[in-house]
Amino acid sequence: MVSLKTEEDLVLYRKTGKIAAQILTRLIPEVKEGVSTYDIAKLAEKWIREDYDAIPSSIGQYDFKFALNSSINNVVCHGVPSKDEIFKNGDIVNLDVTVKKHGFIADTSRMYLVGECSEEAINLCKVTQECLYKGIEQVKPGNTLGDLGFYIHRHATRNSYSIVKDYCGHGIGREMHEEPQVLHYGKKRKGMKLERMVFTIEPMSIRVLRASSILAIIGLL
C-alpha cells in the first residue's frame, strides 16, 4: 500500500531532503585523486551527525556500516566504501546518501567526475542525468508512473543507451523502502496515478554502467 503524505509531512520532508542534497554538494571538492571511498563515507557521516543533528540511515540496514554507497566506474550501484578503494584520474563515481530527520528518510545520489574523464564517460553521465530530468518533468498530480518510465527510457534509447531494468526507484518515507516501485521504462498513461506521495527516481544507463537519482515529492495543489 502506498503511504500518502500530508501537507505537514511534505514540509518536514523537504527539510530532510535538503540536508541530503547539501551533503552531496559539500562532497564535490572532496572527491578527488588520492582520497578513499572510506574517507568520503566517514566525512559524510560526520557532517550528517554533527552539522545537521541527523541520522545516517543506511548504517545498520542489511548490516551496512557506512553513511553512503560509493560506486565507481562499472559498478552500477550499492558499492561498499573501502580504505583500499582510492579515487584516480578518469574515474566516474556515484555517491548515494540517505539521511533521517523529522521522522522521514531522504535518499539521493549524484555523479562525480575525477580529474580528466573520457568523452564516453562524460556523455554517459550527461545522458543519464538528462533521463533523470525527463522523469522529473512528469512528476505532477494526475500523471502516472508509466509516464515517468516512458520518457526516461525513450531519452536513453534515442541516445544509443539502454536502461538497467534490474533496479528501480521506490517509495520512501518513514521507512527506506515503501511502495510503489518506480520503473525506468513503461507506457504513457499506464500504471499508478501520482498523488501526494514521495519516491525516488533512479535511472541507470548502460555502456559503462552508472546511476543517477533524486528524491521526488508529489504535492496536490
Secondary structure, DSSP 8 states (H G I E B T S, - for coil): -B----HHHHHHHHHHHHHHHHHHHHTGGG--TT-BHHHHHHHHHHIIIIIT--B-TTTTGGG--SSEEEEETT--S-----TT-B--TT-EEEEEEEEEETTEEEEEEEEEE-SS--HHHHHHHHHHHHHHHHHHHT-STT-BHHHHHHHHHHHHHHTT-EE--S--EEE-SSSSSEEEEE-S---TT-S-B--S-EEEE--EEETTTEE--EEEE----
